[in-house]
Amino acid sequence: MKVEIIDFTSDLAAEFRDMNLTWLQEYFYVEPMDEDLLNRSEEVIIARGGKIFFAKTGGEIAGCFSLLPSKEGCFELGKMAVKPEFQGQRIGQQLLSFAVEYTKKQGMKRIILYSNTILSTAIHLYRKSGFEEIEMENPPPYARSNIKMALNL
């Protein structure tokens, strides 16, 4: 499947919010930090030096992710989602590969993420891409997080 990775534009803010609300509400609940990131994405992510990218295929937005500047001097991969009707088509893998390459091009040496092991498909994708589990701070930034992973570039 031909997938184009495109940059955030204001008219895609609702797509970003809605895709992420779908999985958050299915598996967990929406935390205050999620609400801030999703409802004020331009202000909280873009204006603070972060990025949001989308996967587009057949003229439709199929997935997304964000890169947030981390206190650790790297990017934090967050809010990666693929719409249910596009799952199983390697779109998540393409988004992740793009995120890693983009991070390298920015001169960063590491990318981190927070997740939960209940998301077994995502954890498998991260491990397959070279991410390894690292120690998580206590308390974690998200109540749902039970795993922190990193990929050294």
FENQUI-V209047 format. One record per residue. N is the residue number from 1. RES is the residue in three letters. SS is DSSP state (alpha for helix, beta for strand, coil for the rest). NEAR is the number of other ideal C-beta (glycine too) atoms within 10 Angstrom. Layout:
n = <N,N>
res = <RES,RES>
ss = <SS,SS>
near = <NEAR,NEAR>
This chain:
n = <1,2,3,4,5,6,7,8,9,10,11,12,13,14,15,16,17,18,19,20,21,22,23,24,25,26,27,28,29,30,31,32,33,34,35,36,37,38,39,40,41,42,43,44,45,46,47,48,49,50,51,52,53,54,55,56,57,58,59,60,61,62,63,64,65,66,67,68,69,70,71,72,73,74,75,76,77,78,79,80,81,82,83,84,85,86,87,88,89,90,91,92,93,94,95,96,97,98,99,100,101,102,103,104,105,106,107,108,109,110,111,112,113,114,115,116,117,118,119,120,121,122,123,124,125,126,127,128,129,130,131,132,133,134,135,136,137,138,139,140,141,142,143,144,145,146,147,148,149,150,151,152,153>
res = <MET,LYS,VAL,GLU,ILE,ILE,ASP,PHE,THR,SER,ASP,LEU,ALA,ALA,GLU,PHE,ARG,ASP,MET,ASN,LEU,THR,TRP,LEU,GLN,GLU,TYR,PHE,TYR,VAL,GLU,PRO,MET,ASP,GLU,ASP,LEU,LEU,ASN,ARG,SER,GLU,GLU,VAL,ILE,ILE,ALA,ARG,GLY,GLY,LYS,ILE,PHE,PHE,ALA,LYS,THR,GLY,GLY,GLU,ILE,ALA,GLY,CYS,PHE,SER,LEU,LEU,PRO,SER,LYS,GLU,GLY,CYS,PHE,GLU,LEU,GLY,LYS,MET,ALA,VAL,LYS,PRO,GLU,PHE,GLN,GLY,GLN,ARG,ILE,GLY,GLN,GLN,LEU,LEU,SER,PHE,ALA,VAL,GLU,TYR,THR,LYS,LYS,GLN,GLY,MET,LYS,ARG,ILE,ILE,LEU,TYR,SER,ASN,THR,ILE,LEU,SER,THR,ALA,ILE,HIS,LEU,TYR,ARG,LYS,SER,GLY,PHE,GLU,GLU,ILE,GLU,MET,GLU,ASN,PRO,PRO,PRO,TYR,ALA,ARG,SER,ASN,ILE,LYS,MET,ALA,LEU,ASN,LEU>
ss = <coil,coil,coil,beta,beta,beta,beta,coil,coil,alpha,alpha,alpha,alpha,alpha,alpha,alpha,alpha,alpha,alpha,alpha,alpha,alpha,alpha,alpha,alpha,alpha,alpha,coil,coil,coil,coil,alpha,alpha,alpha,alpha,alpha,alpha,alpha,alpha,coil,alpha,alpha,alpha,alpha,alpha,alpha,coil,coil,coil,coil,beta,beta,beta,beta,beta,beta,beta,coil,coil,beta,beta,beta,beta,beta,beta,beta,beta,beta,beta,coil,coil,coil,coil,coil,beta,beta,beta,beta,beta,beta,beta,beta,coil,alpha,alpha,alpha,coil,coil,coil,coil,alpha,alpha,alpha,alpha,alpha,alpha,alpha,alpha,alpha,alpha,alpha,alpha,alpha,alpha,alpha,coil,coil,coil,coil,beta,beta,beta,beta,beta,beta,coil,coil,coil,coil,alpha,alpha,alpha,alpha,alpha,alpha,alpha,alpha,alpha,coil,coil,coil,beta,beta,beta,coil,coil,coil,coil,coil,coil,coil,coil,coil,coil,coil,coil,beta,beta,beta,beta,beta,beta,coil>
near = <11,6,20,12,19,14,10,20,11,9,7,18,17,11,20,24,19,14,23,22,16,14,17,19,10,8,11,16,9,13,15,8,13,19,13,13,22,22,13,14,24,15,11,16,23,17,10,10,11,20,18,24,21,21,25,18,16,10,6,11,17,25,24,27,26,25,23,19,16,18,7,11,9,21,25,21,26,24,22,23,25,25,18,11,9,19,14,10,16,14,21,22,14,19,24,22,13,15,24,18,12,17,20,12,8,14,7,17,11,16,25,19,22,18,21,17,11,12,17,9,11,19,17,10,17,23,12,10,15,13,23,10,14,12,7,15,10,5,8,14,14,16,13,16,18,13,18,18,20,20,20,11,16>
